[in-house]
């Protein structure tokens, strides 16, 4: 389950949803938003996900993980073999499973790449140390968002000019440029990046040659998601993470988290951010991509590592932007539910 994150080069300069169910459907909440991108480098994330292609409860409790996977059985389903992994490559899955509940509270919102499926089963990758929840999971299946569905048709960026920077968890950097004709390519290698997966909550850096007004959503990736989302963050590298509620045009300074979730979610045990160890960086939005705050949790409050007396529990984070997580080891972070 590799994820794409902030490039080391930029990090060093800083110090660093509702849709179709199996048997019924409800009215989806969909849309798009525009945001101002400054000239220079700035960090952003999509507030949307794709629609649910399935939701239900598995017919049985899955067996213990084998070879890093578990299999969910859905008796009575009539799926086409591998319709949820059209790439045929487990590490480049076209769809994912989101665990909604399974008897283990820590699994709620967990994002699991689909390896393969049959007519009545779905096999997914699970993280190291995954323990089966004890009850049959309730889950949803969604198609992965991609670079071109998150930033459709360039999203207002200048073709063959402005760069979107993404990187995988082992440090492979991609510098994507819109070609002006519906595709994206790597400026260094010319590789086709149009269908590069962007995971829920995953951020990216826009390097713009001039101020731009960009659009996210209004297309395949335009659904508002309910509930928490549990994502992987990787030790030793910066991880760019944003909220999953759309930007509110009339209140752009509203926090994307409930006050600062770095405090509120750690305090109630949802997350595993290590007190006095893991950093959470708030970058500026002036195009320089410098650090505004280096948040650190002291076990009670969020403070700035350079000014421990500064209480930042309720510091606001602009909608649509992202924070940089720098954990001391691989772990997970839960993006809280922000849509009521």
Residue pairs with C-beta under 8 A, 6 or more apart in sequence:
1 111
1 112
1 113
1 125
1 127
1 232
2 91
2 168
2 169
2 170
3 168
3 169
3 199
3 202
3 231
3 232
3 234
3 239
4 166
4 167
4 168
4 169
4 174
4 196
4 197
4 198
4 199
4 202
4 204
5 166
5 167
5 168
5 169
5 202
5 203
5 234
5 237
5 238
5 239
5 240
6 43
6 165
6 167
6 203
6 205
6 237
6 238
6 239
6 240
6 324
7 165
7 166
7 167
7 173
7 205
8 167
8 171
8 173
8 237
8 238
9 173
10 41
10 165
10 205
10 289
11 237
11 238
11 324
13 289
13 290
14 238
14 281
14 283
14 289
14 290
14 291
14 324
15 281
15 291
15 294
16 238
16 279
16 281
16 291
16 324
16 326
17 28
17 29
17 48
17 49
17 52
17 223
17 224
17 225
17 226
17 244
17 339
18 26
18 27
18 28
18 29
18 52
18 223
18 224
18 225
18 226
19 25
19 26
19 28
19 51
19 52
19 53
19 223
20 51
20 52
20 53
20 54
20 55
21 52
21 54
21 55
21 56
22 54
22 55
22 56
22 77
28 51
28 223
28 224
29 223
29 224
29 339
30 48
30 217
30 222
30 223
30 224
31 48
31 217
31 218
31 222
31 224
31 246
32 215
32 216
32 217
32 218
32 219
32 222
33 47
33 215
33 216
33 217
33 246
33 247
33 249
33 320
34 156
34 213
34 214
34 215
34 249
35 44
35 213
35 214
35 216
35 247
35 320
36 211
36 212
36 213
37 44
37 156
37 157
37 206
37 208
37 211
37 212
37 213
37 214
38 208
38 211
38 285
38 286
38 287
39 208
39 209
39 210
39 211
39 287
40 207
40 208
40 286
40 287
40 288
40 289
41 165
41 205
41 206
41 207
41 287
41 288
41 289
42 205
42 206
42 208
42 283
42 285
42 287
42 289
42 321
43 203
43 204
43 205
43 206
43 240
43 242
43 283
43 289
43 321
43 322
43 324
44 203
44 204
44 205
44 206
44 214
44 216
44 242
44 320
44 321
44 322
45 201
45 202
45 203
45 204
45 240
45 241
45 242
45 243
45 320
45 321
45 322
46 145
46 150
46 198
46 216
46 217
46 221
46 242
47 216
47 217
47 224
47 242
47 243
47 244
47 245
47 246
47 247
47 256
47 319
47 320
48 145
48 216
48 217
48 221
48 222
48 223
48 224
48 225
48 244
48 246
49 142
49 145
49 200
49 221
49 223
49 225
49 244
50 142
50 143
50 144
50 145
50 149
50 220
50 221
50 223
51 142
51 143
51 223
52 140
52 141
52 142
52 223
53 84
53 95
53 141
53 142
53 143
54 77
54 140
54 141
55 100
55 138
55 139
55 140
55 141
56 74
56 138
56 139
57 136
57 137
57 138
57 139
58 72
58 73
58 74
58 136
58 137
58 138
58 139
59 73
59 74
59 75
59 76
59 136
60 73
60 136
61 132
61 133
61 134
61 135
61 136
62 70
62 71
62 72
62 73
62 132
62 137
63 70
63 71
63 132
64 70
64 132
65 126
65 130
65 132
68 125
68 126
68 128
69 115
69 123
69 124
69 125
69 126
70 123
70 124
70 126
70 130
70 132
71 121
71 122
71 123
71 124
72 97
72 121
72 122
72 123
72 124
72 137
72 139
73 120
73 121
74 120
74 121
74 122
75 120
76 120
77 119
77 120
78 119
79 117
79 118
79 119
79 120
79 122
80 119
81 116
81 117
81 118
81 119
82 88
82 116
82 117
83 117
84 93
84 94
84 95
84 114
84 117
84 122
84 141
85 93
85 94
85 95
85 114
85 115
85 116
85 117
86 94
87 93
87 94
90 113
90 115
90 116
90 125
91 113
92 197
93 113
93 114
93 115
93 144
93 197
94 114
94 143
94 144
95 114
95 141
95 142
95 143
95 144
96 111
96 112
96 113
96 114
96 124
96 141
96 142
96 144
97 111
97 112
97 114
97 122
97 124
97 139
97 140
97 141
98 109
98 110
98 111
98 112
98 139
98 140
98 141
98 142
98 229
99 107
99 108
99 109
99 110
99 112
99 133
99 137
99 138
99 139
99 230
100 108
100 109
100 137
100 138
100 139
100 140
100 227
101 107
101 108
101 133
101 135
101 137
101 138
102 132
102 133
102 134
102 135
102 136
102 137
102 138
102 139
103 133
103 134
103 135
104 131
104 132
104 133
104 134
106 230
107 133
107 137
107 230
108 227
108 228
108 230
108 334
109 227
109 228
109 229
109 230
109 334
109 335
110 230
110 332
111 199
111 200
111 229
111 230
111 231
112 124
112 125
112 126
113 124
113 125
114 122
114 123
114 124
114 141
115 123
115 124
115 125
116 122
116 123
117 123
122 141
127 232
127 332
128 330
143 220
144 197
144 198
144 199
145 197
145 198
145 199
145 200
145 220
145 221
146 194
146 195
146 196
146 197
146 198
146 221
147 164
147 166
147 176
147 184
147 193
147 194
147 195
147 196
147 198
148 182
148 183
148 184
148 194
148 195
149 219
149 220
149 221
150 198
150 204
150 216
150 221
151 157
151 164
151 178
151 214
151 216
152 215
152 218
152 219
152 220
152 221
153 178
153 182
154 178
154 180
155 178
155 214
155 215
155 216
156 212
156 213
156 214
156 215
157 164
157 178
157 206
157 208
157 212
157 214
158 178
158 208
158 209
158 210
158 212
159 177
159 178
159 179
159 180
160 177
160 178
160 179
160 180
161 177
161 209
162 177
162 178
162 206
162 207
162 208
162 209
162 212
163 175
163 176
163 177
163 187
163 206
163 207
164 175
164 176
164 177
164 184
164 204
164 205
164 206
164 207
165 173
165 174
165 175
165 176
165 204
165 205
165 206
165 207
166 173
166 174
166 176
166 196
166 198
166 204
166 205
167 173
167 174
168 174
169 232
169 234
169 237
171 237
174 186
174 191
174 193
174 196
175 186
175 187
175 188
176 184
176 185
176 186
176 187
176 193
176 196
177 184
177 185
177 186
177 187
178 184
179 185
182 194
183 192
183 194
184 192
184 193
184 194
184 196
185 191
185 192
185 193
185 194
186 193
198 204
199 231
200 225
200 229
200 231
200 244
200 335
201 229
201 231
201 241
201 242
201 243
201 244
201 335
202 231
202 240
202 241
202 242
203 240
203 241
203 242
203 322
204 240
205 240
205 289
206 212
206 214
208 287
216 246
216 247
216 320
217 246
224 245
224 246
224 339
225 244
225 339
226 337
226 339
227 337
228 270
228 334
228 335
228 336
228 337
229 244
229 334
229 335
230 332
230 333
230 334
230 335
231 241
231 332
231 333
231 334
231 335
232 330
232 331
232 332
233 239
233 241
233 325
233 327
233 330
233 331
233 332
233 333
234 327
234 330
235 327
235 328
235 329
235 330
235 331
236 329
237 326
238 281
238 324
238 325
238 326
239 324
239 325
239 326
239 327
240 322
240 323
240 324
240 325
241 322
241 323
241 324
241 325
241 333
241 335
242 256
242 320
242 321
242 322
242 323
243 256
243 257
243 317
243 319
243 335
243 338
244 335
244 338
244 339
245 256
245 319
245 338
245 339
246 319
246 320
247 319
247 320
248 254
248 319
251 319
252 318
252 319
252 320
253 316
253 318
253 319
254 316
254 319
255 314
255 315
255 316
255 317
256 317
256 318
256 319
256 320
256 321
256 338
257 264
257 265
257 317
257 335
257 336
257 338
258 264
258 336
258 338
259 313
259 314
259 315
260 295
260 302
260 312
260 313
260 314
260 315
260 317
261 271
261 335
261 336
262 273
262 280
262 295
262 297
262 302
262 323
263 297
263 301
263 302
263 313
264 313
264 336
265 271
265 334
265 336
266 273
266 275
266 297
270 334
270 336
271 332
271 333
271 334
272 331
272 332
272 333
273 280
273 297
273 325
273 327
273 331
273 333
274 327
274 328
275 296
275 297
275 298
275 299
276 296
276 297
276 298
276 299
277 296
277 328
278 296
278 297
278 325
278 326
278 327
278 328
279 294
279 295
279 296
279 305
279 324
279 325
279 326
280 294
280 295
280 296
280 297
280 302
280 323
280 324
280 325
280 326
281 291
281 293
281 294
281 295
281 323
281 324
281 325
281 326
282 291
282 292
282 293
282 294
282 295
282 315
282 317
282 323
282 324
283 289
283 290
283 291
283 292
283 321
283 322
283 323
283 324
284 290
284 291
284 292
285 318
285 321
293 304
293 312
293 315
294 304
294 305
294 306
295 302
295 303
295 304
295 305
295 312
295 315
295 323
296 302
296 303
296 304
296 305
298 308
301 311
301 312
301 313
302 311
302 312
302 313
302 315
303 309
303 310
303 311
303 312
304 310
304 312
317 323
325 333
